[in-house]
Amino acid sequence: MKYEPTGLEIFLTRFSFLFFGKFVYKTFADRLPIDGGERVLDFGCGMGTVAYFVAKKLPQGHLTCLDISERWLNVCRKTLRSFGNITFQQWAFPVLIDESFDVAYCHFVLHDISDSDLKGVIPALAKSLKPGGVLVFREPLKQTDKISVIKRLIEGNRLFLKDSRITDIPLLGNALESVYIK
Ligand SMILES: C[S@@+](CC[C@H](N)C(=O)[O-])C[C@H]1O[C@@H](n2cnc3c(N)ncnc32)[C@H](O)[C@@H]1O
């Protein structure tokens, strides 16, 4: 379901990015399997909280920032204005279906998507990966039912669990981080 953020939501997200960015978003970016030349997809990029740290790790690579919200994408363009290796894209089916990405990640996105929409989103994400490509998500652990749906759909789309961990994130609480390989 599409929604646009309020000015207050954008302000609060900017504030937490400024003061907690290193502890909340950089820790996730630093664990992504990136060497510097990959093609990477940030699905549900928001204001570019994680993308900001990922873009720095891709001197020879490319980052696609995708979001359903035009307003978040505009804020993301501002966050990432100093980088030249980024494409911004508003989500619409079936834009993701070419198998071009080495890494795709979702940071606090999938739990917000309805089960029926996830049935379209997760196959599209799986298809967007090259063979051997990696899908990483970090989602709130307390949403146990949603996490079960996400895992079932990912595994049903022939991605295999490589690693999983629980992290306690400042402001966001406990989250599940899982890495799948195609
Ligand atoms: C809680 S925010 C997280 C943003 C960012 N990943 C972060 O961690 O700061 C969720 C984001 O997912 C986006 N989103 C929700 N449903 C989506 C969909 N179906 N396709 C793409 N983006 C979506 C929202 O617009 C929002 O920017």
The ligand as an ORCA input file, in Angstrom:
! r2SCAN-3c Opt
* xyz 0 1
  C      10.268      2.158      7.806
  S      10.772      2.839      6.260
  C      12.469      2.263      6.169
  C      13.302      3.104      5.273
  C      14.802      2.729      5.249
  N      14.999      1.417      4.684
  C      15.393      2.837      6.644
  O      15.637      1.804      7.269
  O      15.574      3.975      7.110
  C       9.965      1.815      5.055
  C      10.169      2.301      3.636
  O       9.681      1.307      2.743
  C       8.963      1.951      1.700
  N       7.998      0.981      1.148
  C       6.889      0.489      1.730
  N       6.260     -0.379      0.895
  C       7.016     -0.446     -0.224
  C       6.901     -1.170     -1.451
  N       5.885     -1.996     -1.697
  N       7.847     -0.993     -2.388
  C       8.896     -0.141     -2.141
  N       9.049      0.569     -1.019
  C       8.122      0.431     -0.065
  C       8.321      3.146      2.385
  O       7.915      4.153      1.455
  C       9.436      3.596      3.322
  O      10.330      4.466      2.681
*
